[in-house]
Amino acid sequence: MSNLPFRGIIPPLVTPLLDHDRLDVDGFQRLIAHVAGGGVHGIFLLGTTGEGPSLGHRLQCEVITQGCHFADKRTPVLIGVTDTALAESLARSAARRTLRGGRRCARPAPLLP
């Protein structure tokens, strides 16, 4: 996956949930297949849709693991590591290194002191 270039359209995906802390795995697989089949150049998990920092660590890891598995080297994967605190973003980024697939992506904090 790391050899695939990032270019073109890479949409942030919403995270389909069955309840506040349970991933809709089947829905997530269908979503990724639909978007990838539509010709995008990559997918962005836990990205700019805003829910990434709102999900618990376990659920974030499940989203990343399942998302990279469903993308199955067909399309590059970006993984959002943004948090409201720099220390948390760095910790999320370090944790993501141990998970299969995807490149990490962070945006600047919206407010700086």
FIVOSE-374413 format. One line per 5 residues: number of its first residue (from 1); their letters; for each residue x, y, z of C-alpha. Coordinates in Angstrom, 3 decimals. Example, Ala and Ser with C-alpha at 12.3 -4.5 7.8 and 13.67 -1.06 7.14 Angstrom:
1> as> 12.300 -4.500 7.800  13.670 -1.060 7.140 $
This chain:
1> msnlp> 0.000 0.000 0.000  2.834 2.429 0.720  3.945 2.232 -2.925  0.660 3.595 -4.241  0.832 7.336 -5.006 $
6> frgii> -1.634 9.822 -3.567  -3.333 11.803 -6.306  -6.785 12.694 -7.537  -9.940 12.236 -5.483  -9.547 10.892 -1.925 $
11> pplvt> -12.857 11.384 -0.114  -13.203 11.266 3.665  -15.614 8.477 4.593  -18.189 8.607 7.331  -17.941 5.813 9.877 $
16> plldh> -21.152 3.750 9.831  -22.143 2.773 13.369  -24.762 0.401 14.753  -24.753 2.377 18.005  -22.448 4.903 19.666 $
21> drldv> -19.546 2.445 20.081  -20.142 -0.362 17.555  -18.955 -0.344 13.951  -21.412 -1.456 11.274  -18.850 -3.803 9.695 $
26> dgfqr> -21.077 -4.938 6.817  -22.123 -1.370 6.033  -18.494 -0.229 6.203  -17.431 -2.950 3.767  -20.229 -1.989 1.351 $
31> liahv> -19.327 1.712 1.651  -15.650 1.121 0.850  -16.498 -1.215 -2.056  -18.963 1.346 -3.443  -16.579 4.294 -3.179 $
36> agggv> -13.548 2.355 -4.455  -15.646 0.948 -7.298  -16.663 4.482 -8.229  -13.134 5.292 -9.317  -11.719 7.328 -6.446 $
41> hgifl> -7.948 7.420 -6.009  -7.972 6.629 -2.285  -10.066 6.769 0.873  -9.657 8.832 4.030  -10.613 7.140 7.321 $
46> lgttg> -11.259 9.162 10.488  -10.749 12.255 8.393  -12.442 15.552 7.889  -15.999 14.339 8.490  -15.257 15.134 12.139 $
51> egpsl> -16.154 11.932 13.935  -12.582 10.607 14.266  -11.654 12.316 17.551  -15.138 11.576 18.906  -14.716 7.805 18.645 $
56> ghrlq> -13.017 5.795 21.379  -9.531 4.403 20.836  -10.756 0.801 20.435  -13.320 1.824 17.818  -10.768 3.970 15.953 $
61> cevit> -8.416 0.978 15.785  -11.239 -1.215 14.500  -12.114 1.353 11.812  -8.487 1.457 10.673  -7.978 -2.305 10.740 $
66> qgchf> -11.242 -3.086 8.955  -10.900 -0.182 6.518  -7.398 -1.204 5.434  -8.545 -4.825 5.164  -11.549 -3.879 2.990 $
71> adkrt> -9.437 -1.569 0.789  -7.172 -4.620 0.290  -4.402 -2.778 -1.553  -6.872 -1.689 -4.270  -6.719 1.904 -3.175 $
76> pvlig> -4.470 3.992 -0.886  -5.767 4.750 2.613  -5.233 7.943 4.612  -5.847 7.766 8.364  -6.764 10.847 10.379 $
81> vtdta> -4.841 11.295 13.626  -6.085 14.790 14.457  -7.072 15.612 18.015  -7.612 18.857 19.877  -4.356 18.305 21.791 $
86> laesl> -1.006 17.917 20.050  0.086 15.245 22.545  -2.997 13.165 21.682  -2.390 13.551 17.926  1.186 12.355 18.400 $
91> arsaa> 0.011 9.415 20.527  -2.626 8.482 17.922  -0.013 8.685 15.186  2.368 6.432 17.124  -0.428 3.918 17.778 $
96> rrtlr> -1.374 3.877 14.079  2.157 2.775 13.140  1.450 -0.653 14.600  -1.727 -1.126 12.554  -1.729 -2.622 9.082 $
101> ggrrc> -1.897 -0.250 6.128  -2.624 3.389 5.611  -0.653 6.596 5.926  -1.268 8.986 8.774  -2.621 12.480 8.204 $
106> arpap> -3.073 15.370 10.621  -4.433 18.867 10.191  -3.366 21.900 12.177  -5.305 22.621 15.349  -8.302 24.880 14.613 $
111> llp> -7.445 27.239 17.492  -4.039 28.100 18.810  -3.501 29.844 22.162 $
